[in-house]
Amino acid sequence: MNTMTIKQDSATASKIKGSIVVVGPGIMLGAHITPRSRTYIEKADLVFYCCPMLVRDWITTLNPNTRNLGEYYGIEKDRRITYREMVDAMLAAVRDGLKVVAVFYGHPGVFAWSTHKVIEEARAEGYTAHMEPGISADACLYADMGIDPARYGCQSYETSQFMFYQRKIDPTAYLLLWQPAHAGDTQIKNQPSTPAQRQVLVDLLCETYPAEHQVALYKAPFLPMDKPSIRWFALQDFASIDIDLVETLVIPPAQKMQFNQSIMNKLHALNQ
Ligand SMILES: C[S@@+](CC[C@H](N)C(=O)[O-])C[C@H]1O[C@@H](n2cnc3c(N)ncnc32)[C@H](O)[C@@H]1O
């Protein structure tokens, strides 16, 4: 065996050793995590987390070898830079040959860029990488607000992205807007947007919905003794309401679904 082969073999060996699993603890502290995700955390060499503080403390009781990805956030810092730095930190540990687990709150793949990116890049470099599903905010919302997304359909957007691009809203279905506290922030900072920026969203939505249409800000309970928070108000009042960073905006249907008679005729013809 020549030197080149030995070098390649050791490179391959170190690639096989490093790995990453991305897991989610759900929304409710200590109550939503799956047994599989919990076991991955307990057995990891290093656990990264991007979660509320109490969740971090709880994860540390499962495995003391942790690193806080939340340190990369800065109030004036572009969140896209933060997300890239998170990926780089996790990948560096994988390249060091560690069994890495990354914990991102809720479902780790729901409205989270870094989690999908780190898996994509780790796999491209030959490492084992996968995601475990978790309980997301919308999973809680369906339960607490009694919404079955199958009844009228359900559209789901990140609020600012919804504003930045031309979308076709279907007012006969539910519309969920995530991160409404950051509505219209073109600099993607880690702080709430202004009433003026939120008014732009109100004006956009009022092209489709009546100004007095009742909408809700929903917050899933974080502690087992907490109750869900569901705040109803008229769409036109959205800009003047204080919003929690972890609330989701729920816009119920404003119009009735219209039967598609020509498609039904085609389908009936097929049955004859
Ligand atoms: C970056 S996303 C993360 C979502 C998370 N990965 C999940 O699975 O729910 C943050 C947004 O999720 C929603 N969210 C997070 N926690 C929530 C909660 N407790 N109740 C309602 N919505 C929540 C809000 O729209 C918030 O702005």
The ligand as a MOL file (V3000), in Angstrom:
LIG
                    3D

  0  0  0     0  0            999 V3000
M  V30 BEGIN CTAB
M  V30 COUNTS 27 29 0 0 0
M  V30 BEGIN ATOM
M  V30 1 C -37.8100 30.4540 13.5830 0
M  V30 2 S -39.4420 29.8900 13.7100 0 CHG=1
M  V30 3 C -39.1660 28.3790 14.5430 0
M  V30 4 C -40.3070 27.4280 14.4660 0
M  V30 5 C -40.0360 26.1310 15.2080 0
M  V30 6 N -38.9300 25.4240 14.5890 0
M  V30 7 C -41.2570 25.2140 15.2320 0
M  V30 8 O -41.1120 24.0340 14.9080 0
M  V30 9 O -42.3470 25.6750 15.6000 0 CHG=-1
M  V30 10 C -40.0630 30.9690 14.9340 0
M  V30 11 C -41.5470 31.2140 14.7300 0
M  V30 12 O -42.2710 30.0340 15.0790 0
M  V30 13 C -43.5010 30.3750 15.6750 0
M  V30 14 N -43.4860 29.9040 17.0730 0
M  V30 15 C -42.4310 29.5220 17.7930 0
M  V30 16 N -42.8110 29.1840 19.0430 0
M  V30 17 C -44.1400 29.3580 19.0970 0
M  V30 18 C -45.1130 29.2200 20.0980 0
M  V30 19 N -44.7910 28.8320 21.3260 0
M  V30 20 N -46.4050 29.4820 19.7970 0
M  V30 21 C -46.7630 29.9050 18.5520 0
M  V30 22 N -45.8820 30.0860 17.5700 0
M  V30 23 C -44.5870 29.8260 17.8330 0
M  V30 24 C -43.5990 31.9030 15.6360 0
M  V30 25 O -44.2480 32.2910 14.4270 0
M  V30 26 C -42.1380 32.2890 15.6390 0
M  V30 27 O -41.9330 33.5840 15.1550 0
M  V30 END ATOM
M  V30 BEGIN BOND
M  V30 1 1 1 2
M  V30 2 1 2 3
M  V30 3 1 2 10
M  V30 4 1 3 4
M  V30 5 1 4 5
M  V30 6 1 5 6
M  V30 7 1 5 7
M  V30 8 2 7 8
M  V30 9 1 7 9
M  V30 10 1 10 11
M  V30 11 1 11 12
M  V30 12 1 11 26
M  V30 13 1 12 13
M  V30 14 1 13 14
M  V30 15 1 13 24
M  V30 16 1 14 15
M  V30 17 1 14 23
M  V30 18 2 15 16
M  V30 19 1 16 17
M  V30 20 1 17 18
M  V30 21 2 17 23
M  V30 22 1 18 19
M  V30 23 2 18 20
M  V30 24 1 20 21
M  V30 25 2 21 22
M  V30 26 1 22 23
M  V30 27 1 24 25
M  V30 28 1 24 26
M  V30 29 1 26 27
M  V30 END BOND
M  V30 END CTAB
M  END
